[in-house]
Amino acid sequence: MLRSMLTAANTMNALQQRLDTISHNIANSNTVGFKRREASFAELLTQQIDRLPNDEAPRQTPEGVRYGNGARLASTMLITKQGALVETGRRLDFALTAENQWFRVRLADQNGAETIGYTRAGNFSLAPMNGELALTTSDGLFVLDERNAPIVLPADAHDVQMSPTGTLTATNADGRVVARVNLGVTMIRRPQLLEARGGNVYALPNVPGAAEELNGNLRGQISVKQGALEQSNVDLGEEMVGLMATSRAYQLNARAISISEQMLGLINGMRSS
């Protein structure tokens, strides 16, 4: 009985983690540029019991009995599938139209040092900074250019235009160009290495071949659309189906623990009588 209870408890722990993943996806179904995660499971160690009575009849299964110990959460895979594009008409809204391309932003690491972060959320703003205007994310992080420097525009910048290849041009009220800069965009070759840092921003460890900084001057490398935003790639219908299936599995394992407890009570009752 104890084995069945431990097996069910282990599986319930893994199922709870999957429920947390699904809940996180559903909660961010309207978050700009959000990428859903998908949980996968792995079987825990099993015990092989071979000391069984000899059976002259031919077996259709391998000899012995394998006792499992439940399942565990193996990983939560980041799904980088392109989300739907929604036209907003706002000058500072930008959407990357190719998968695995990410905006670069300035991020502080755990030690307070500055590092590079990555995001797909292109709902940017212009924030005053020392008499100039800095391009920032919705959480106030600096958006970086191709040299990994913050994009800063003159205070008299009146209009902003973004080319499909990621070149940002700012003009004043007279229509004169006052700034031109290439947006910092990176192709993430190994997106499963991305580490969530909160606020829909990720960090990437220094692994060779994991990322490639793109050059907006080379035709076809960067693909940006101005006046549009990429929505979350969460499919609510799919998430609800997964939520119901996981809840049913959780209930089944909880029922297994309850039945095992009842059987233990019967055994204890028989011993005391």
N, C-alpha and C positions, 0 to 999 in steps of 0.2 A: 504493500500500500504506500509506503514511504517513497518508493521509486516512482510510482505514478504521480504522486503529489509533487515531487521535485521536478519531474519532466514537465508537468502542466505549468508549474510556477515559472520555470525557465522560459517556456514558450510565451506565457503571458507577459513577461518582461519585454521580450522582443516585439510582441504585438503592440504593447503600449508605446514603444519607441516609434513604430510605424504609424500609429495613430497620431503621435506628436508631429511627425513629418507631414502627414496629410493635412492636419489642422493648420500647420504653418503655410502650406501651399494655398489652402482655401482662404486664410486670413490675408494673403497677399495677392489674391486674384485680380485686384484692381490697382496694384502697385506698378508704376511705370518701369518697364525694363526688367521686371522680376523673372527669374528662371526657377522653375520648379525643381524639386528633388524627388527621387524615386528610391524607396527602400528595397533592399534585397536581403535575403536570409541565407544562413548557412547552418548545416546540421552540427550539433555538438558531438563530442566523442561518444562512440558506441562501445558496448561490451559484447564480446563474442563468447558464447557458452557452447562448448563442443561436447562436454561430458553428458551425453544423452543415451538412453537405452538404444541398443541396436534394433534397427527396423529392417526386416527383410524385404519389405515392399519398396520398389524404386521411388526415390524422391524426385519431385519436380522443382524443388528449391535447393539452394546450397545447404550443406549440412550445418547443424548448429542453429542457435537462436541468437539474434542480435537485439540487445536491449539499448534503445536510444535514451538520450538525456534531454531531449527537446531541441529547440532551435535558438539561434542568436541573430542579432542584426549584424550582417556582414559589412554593409556599406550603405551610404545614401548618395546615389549618383546624381550629379548636376546635369539636368537636361537643358542643352543650349539651343534647342529648336527655336527658330525665329517666331516671335510673337506678332500679332496683327498690328498693322500700322493705322493710326487714326490721325486724320488731318485736324490740326488745331489752328493754323493760320498765324500762330505766334512766331515772331522773328527769332526768338531765342530757344525755340524747341527744335531739337535735332534728333533724327532717328537713323541709326545704322541699319542698312538694308542687306547686309551680308552676315551670315552666321559666324560666330567666334571672333568678330571684330569688337573691340572694347575701347571706350574712351579712357584716357589716362587722367587721373586726378592726384593731387598731393594728399598723402595720408600720413598720420603720425603712428608709428609702431608702438609696441608695448613699452619700450624704453624711452619713448618721447622723441626719438629721432624721426626725421622725415623720410618717407619712402613713397613708392608709387602704388597707387590703388587703381582698380579697374571697375568700371560700371557700364551698364547699358542704358541707364536712365539719362536721357538727354534734355530734361526740362531745366535748362540753365537760366541764370539771372546775372545782371550786372550790379556789382556791389561797390560802393565808394571805398577807395583805398588810397590814402596819401595824395588826394587831389586828382586821382585817376579812377578808372573803372575796371574792376577785375571780374573776369568771367568765372562764376562759381556754380556749384551744384545746388540743389534745393536745400541741402544741409550745410551750405557754406564752404565746401571744399573747393580749393582752386582747381580749375580745369587747366591742363598742361598743353603746351604746344609740342611740335616735333622735337624740340631740344629739351623737353621736360622742364621748361620754365613756365610759370603761371602766365596765362594770357591776360595782358593788361592793355586797355585801350585809353586813349586820351579822354579827358573829361568832356570835350565837345563832340564826342561821337554821338551821332544822331540816329543813324540807321546801320544795320548789320546785315550783310548778305553772306550766305554760305554756298560755295560751289559744290556740285555733286562729288568732287574729289577731295573735299575737306579743307578748302582754302577760305578763311574768314576775312572779309573785307569790310572795314568800317568807314563810313563817310560822315561828314558834318552836315549842318543844316543847309549849307550851300551846295552840297553834292560833291565836295572835294574829298578824295580818299585821304584819310588820316592814319590808317593802319591796315596792314595786310599780314596775316600770319597763317601758317598751316596748323591745323588741328592735330593734336597728338593721338594717334590711333594705333592699337596693337592687335595683331592677330595672335590669339591664344591657341597654340597647337595642342596643348594638353590641358583642357579645361578642368579635368578632374583633380588637378593639383591646386585649383583656386581655393583659398581659405576665406570664409566669410568674416568680414570685420564689422558687420552691422550697417544699417542705413543703405542696404542694397549695393554695398561696395565690397570688393574682394581684393586680397593680396595674393601674390604669387611668389613661391620660394625660388631661390636662385638655382634653377635646374637647367642645364644646357638643352636647347631645343624646345623648351616649353613655350616660348613666346617669340614673336618677331615684330619689331617696330616697323610700321608701314610708312611709305613715303608718298605724300600727297601729290608730289610732282610727277610720279610715275603713273601713267594712265591705267586705270582699271584696278589699282591696288585698294583704294578707299572708296566706299560708297555711302554717301550721306544724303539725307533728304531733309531740307529745311521746312519748318512749319508743320511738322508731324512728330508723333511720339510712338515708340514701340510699346505696346501693351504687354501685360504678363502673358506667358505662354501656358498658364494654368487652364486646363479644361475642367470646368466645374462638374460636368456630367461624369467624366472619368474619375474625378476625385471622390464624388459621392458614392459611386459604385465601389471604389476601393475602401471607403470609410465603412460602408455597410458590411462588406465581406470581412474586413478586419474585426469589426465589432462582433459579428457572429462567431468568428474563430475564438475571440477572447471569451465570449460567453460559454462556448463549448469547453474550453480548458478550465474555466471557473467551475463549471458543472462537474468536470472530472475530479477536481479537488473536493468538492462537496460530497460526491459519491464515495470517494476513498475515505473521507472522514467518517461517513456513516458506517462503512464496512469495518473500520477500526473500532468504532463504538460497539458494533455487534460482537466482534472478537473479544473485546474487553469484557463485555457482558457475559459471554459464554465462559470465560476464565473464572469470573467471580462467582458464578452459579454452582 
